[in-house]
Amino acid sequence: MTHEEYRKASAVSVEEAQRTLFNEYFNYVYTIVFSRLRSCAGREDIEECVGDVFADVYMHYDSSRCSNGDISGFIGTVARRKAIDVYKRLTKRGIESISIDGEEALSIEAPDDTADTVEKKELRSSLIQCIEHLGEPDSTIIMQKYFFMRSSREISELVSLTPEAVRTRAGRALKKLRDKLTAMNISL
């Protein structure tokens, strides 16, 4: 959609212009937001961020100040900035620290499951890295299917493939992932 097309559609019906813009750019915005937030956010947070991106676009986009070029640059910039803000907000929660004196630090004992927790984090990190090395769209398919529990039909809309192609790629990607993990001496 160009600036001129959006301006003409807005003159007829603002709601219809916004609906058309949403339908045309939803996958684009979702991909940007998902790639930034997949390591720290749940499905609800990602979808909320996508909604916020479109709300910002609707409120702040001024088609009268733009040339006849494509609108996607503006939308992409808003999506990246909003995703970065959400990423900072979500990761800030987990980094709160407490000041401790030297003697207090010696008296504090680690919880019994510390080694287990560290091991799980390292395993999760290795798994995410292996998934990212699969490349697109395989990494998105695996993340959506096994981390966000989406169906092949839902994933097919995100990656512009048929549900059958998503299932086939998921099977091949899982085999590649298994091989990579086996090479790293990791078994799940």
N, C-alpha and C positions, 0 to 999 in steps of 0.2 A: 504494500500500500504506500502510495506516495503522499507527500504533504497536501498536494492539490486534491487528490481523491478523498483524503480525510476531511479536508475543508468543505468540499462539496457535499459529502455524506453528512457532516455535522449541520450544514445549513438545512438539510431536509429533516433529519432526526438525530439528535445528539446520542440518544440511547442506542439507536441502530448503528451509528458510527462506532460507538464504543464496543458494542457486541461484535461487529465485524473485525475491529482491531484485536479484540481478545481472541477470537477464533483463529485469526491469521497468525498471531504471534505467541500463542500460548506455549507451543512446543519449544520455541526459541528461548523464551523467558525461563521455562521450567529447566531446560538444559543448563543454562547459565547458573541458575540458583542451585540446582542439584549438584553441579560440579564443585561449587564452592562450599556447600553445607553438608555434603554426604558424610563427612568424617565426624561431624559433631551434632547433627540435628536429626530429629525423627521426621516421619512423613508429614505430620501435622504442622511442624515448624516450617518445613519446606513449602508446603501448600499455602500456609499463611503468608510467607514471604512473597510468593508469586502473586497472591491477591493484593498485597501491599504495593508491589511494583506497579500493577495495573492501576491501582487507586492513585498513586503518585503521577503516573503518566496522564491519567484523565484530568487530574487537578492542575498539573503544571505545564502541560503541553500547549503551546500557543502556535497554531498553524499559520497565523497571520505573520509571524516573524520568521518563518522558515522558507527556504527555497523549494523548488519542485522536486527535490531529491527524495530518497527513500527514508522512511521514518525509523527503520530498524536501528540506526546508529544511536538515536536518542533513547529508544527503548532498551537497547543493550547496555548503555551507560547507566541508566536508572537501575536495571536489574543487577549489574555488577556492584554498584554502590550500596544498594539495599541489602544484597547478600553479604557483603563485607560487614555492614553494620550489624546484621543478625549474627554473623560468625563471631564478631568481637563480643557481642552481648552474651552469647551462649558459652564461649570459652572463658570469659571473665569470671563466671560463677564458680568454676572449679579451681581457681587459682588463688583463693583467699589464703593468707598466711597469718600465723600467730607468732608474736615475738616471745622467745623463751630465754631465760637466763641460763648461764652455763651449768649450774648445779641442777636446775629443773630438767634440763635436757638429759642429764645422766640418769635421772630417776624415772624417766618415761620409758616404758617397755613397748616394743613393737607388737602389734596384734599377731596372733598365731598364724593368720592366713596371709601375711605379708608376702612371703615367697610365692605362694599360689597366685596372689593378685598380680605380682610383677610378671610371673610366667604367662598368665592369661593376657596381659597387656602386650607383651612381646609377641605372643602367638597371633593376637588380633592384628597387630601392626604388620607382621610378616604376611598374614593372609591378605590384608588390604593392599599391600605393595604388589603381591602376586596378581591380585585381581586387576589392579591398575595396569600392570604390564601386559594384560591380555589385549589391550587396545579397545577402541570403540568399534562397534556398539556392544561388543562382548562384555566389557566391564560394566556398562550400564545395565545390561540384561541380568547379569549375575547379581549385582547390587540390588536391583529392583525386585528380583524374584526371591532371593534368599534373605535379604536384610529387611526389605519393606513389604514382603509377602504379597506382591502384586501378581495378578494373573497374567498369562501370556497375552490375552486380549488387551489389558491395560498397558502392558509394556509395548505392545506392537504400535499403539498410538504414539508413544513417546519416541520411539526410534524409527518410525516410518517403515516398518516391516509387517508382513502378515503374521498372524499368531503362529502358523505352522513354521515359518522361518525363525521366529523367536524360539520356539521349542527346539528346533534343530540346532540353532546356534548355541543355545543354553547347554545342550548335551555335549557338543564339541568343546565349548569353553570349559565345562566341568572336567572333561578328560585332560585338557591342557593344564588346568589348574591342579588337578591331582598329580600329574607328571612333575610340575614345578615344585609342588610341596614334597613329593617323594624325593626329588633331587636335593632338597634342603633337609632331608631326614625328619620331616614333620608328617605325622599321621593324625588324622581327625577321627 
